[in-house]
Amino acid sequence: MQKMENLKPADSLQLIQSVIELRRRKYEENGLMLLFWGALVTIAGVGQFIMIKMGKGNLSGWIWVLTMIPGFIFTFVSKIRDNINKVKSSQTPDYLGWVWAFAGILAMLNGLVFGGYFGKGVTLMVFTPLLLVGLVSAINIKNSLWIISSLSGTVIAYVSIFVPFMYHSLMSALIICVICVIPGLNLYIKHKKNSNV
């Protein structure tokens, strides 16, 4: 392998393009993680709404605890194992994946711990960290559908301020479908298509 100072401009450009392509492939593989979290939050949001409609609103917050905490444990164990394998094989750890995890922790804290302080803005505050990281990830891999989805999710989050509070769990399900399920399906399909070539 050539040393960095001996790279010609064409070789340098090729190196940059290969790094971008590796990052793009990584997120295509992670379409499953977007789908996992999209499904988990959708189940929690719709489940909470159903519980509220059944008159169990005082217990409905538990559905978030019972879905998010196992989801975070699964994600952290998965990330740690993935990064250990990457270090062993001299690959770069997935730092953006850890940023996603941090955004998820902020979202959970905003909802479960500080939610009472935000009033009707709670849905916006819960999803703001995820919307920002989603947008940065989409821009990073130049995925226009994901960029549009992230921006659309942001609009929906702001609209939630004007929606009656009992529908916020459904707004959460809608936001996560827009920012995770749609891009996740898109990335998964592209990954499958590229794998069959």
N, C-alpha and C positions, 0 to 999 in steps of 0.2 A: 504494500500500500504506500502511496506517495505521502511524503510529509506535507503538512499544510502550507509551508512556505514555498514549496515547489509546484503548487497547483497552478495550472493555466486557467485563464478566465472561463474557458469552455468546461474544464473539469470542475471548477468551482460551481458553475451554474448547474452542472449535472448532479453534484453532491447536494446542493440546495433542493433540487427537484426530487431527489430520492428521499430526503428527509421529510419533505412535504407529503410525498406519496406514502411513506411509512405511517405518518400521523393520520392521514386520511383512512388507511386500511385499519388502523387501530380503532377509530371511531365507527367504522363500518362493522367491525366485530362487536363493538359495544352497543350496537343497536339493540341487542338483547337486554342490556342493563337499562336502557331507556324504556323499553317495553315492560320490564319487570317493575320499575318504579311507577310507570304510568298506570299499570294495572293495579298496583297496590294502593296508590292514592285514589284512583277512581273507585275502587271497592270501598275504601274508607269514607269517601265523600258521599257516595250514594247510600252506603249503609247508615251513616249518621242521619241523612235526610229521612230515610225510612223509619229509623228509631224515633226521630222527632215527630213524624206524622203519626206514629203509633202511641204517642204520649209518653215516651221514654227519653225525652230530651235531657233530663237530669243525668242519665247514664250514657248518653250518646257520644260524649267525648272519649270514653274508654275505647271506642273502636279505633281511634287514632293511635292510642297508646299500644293497643294489641296488634296493630299492623306495622306501625313505624319502627318500634323498637326491634322486633325480629328482623325487619327489613334492613335496618342499620347494622345489626350484628352480622347478618349474612353478607352485606356489602363490605364491611370492614375486614372480615375474615377472608373474603374473596380478594380484596385489594392487597392485603398483606401477603397472601400466598402468591399472587401474581407478581408483586414487586420482589419477593424473595427469589422467585424463579428468574426474573429479569436480571437481578444482580448476579446470580450464579452464572447466567449465560452472557454476562457483560453487556446487557442492553440497558438503555436509559429507563428508569422507573417512570410510570405514568403520573406525572405531577398534576396534570389537569384533572385527572381522576380524583386526586386528593382535594383539589379545589372544589369539585362537585360534592365530595363528602362534607367538606367544611360548610358549603352553602346549605346542604341538607340539615346539618346541625343547627345553623342559624335559623333556618325555616322552622325546625321543630321547636327551638327555644322561643321564637316569636309567637308561635301558635299555642304551645302548651304552657309556657311560663309567663310570657308577657302579653298574651292575647287579650286579657282584660283591659289593658291600657290603651288599646288601639281602637276600640269601639267598632264602627262599621268599616274601618280601614284595616281590620285584622287580616282579611284575605290578601289584600295588597301587600301588607307587611310580611306575611308568611311567604309569599311567592317572589318577592323582589330579589332575594339572593339567587334563587333558582333561575329566574328570568335573565338576570345579568350573566350568570355563568353559561346558561344555554346560548345566549347571544354571542358571547365571546367564543364558545366552542364552535358554533355555526360559522362564524367569520373565520376562525382558525382553519377550518377544513373547506371553506368556500362552498358551503351547501346552501343554496339560495332558498330552498323550501324550508329548511330549519331556521334561517334568518327571518323569513316571513312569518313562520310559526311563532318564533320568540317575540317578534314585534306584535303580532296579533294577541298572544297571551298577555302581553303588557297592557294592551288596550282593554282586554277583558278584565284584568285585575283592577284597573282604574274604574271601569264601569261598575264593578262589584260594590263600590262605595254607595252607589245609588240604588242597589237592590235590597229588598227587605232581608233582614238578617237570617231568617229561617232558611233562605235559599243559598246561603254562602257555602254550605258544604257541596251543593250542586255546582256552584261557580268554581269551587276548587277542583271538582272532577273535570269540568269543562276546560279549565286552564291547563291541567296536567295532560289531558288528551291532546290539546293543541301543542304544548311545548315538549312532550315526551313521546306520546303514542304515535302521532303522525310522523315526526322525524325518525323515530325508532323503526317504524315499519318501512319507511323509505330507505334507511340505511341497511336494514336487514335484507330487503329485496335486492339492493345493489350488491351487497356482500355475496348473497346467494348466486346472483347473476355472474359476478366476477369469479366466483369459485368454480362455476361450471364451464368457464371459458378455457 
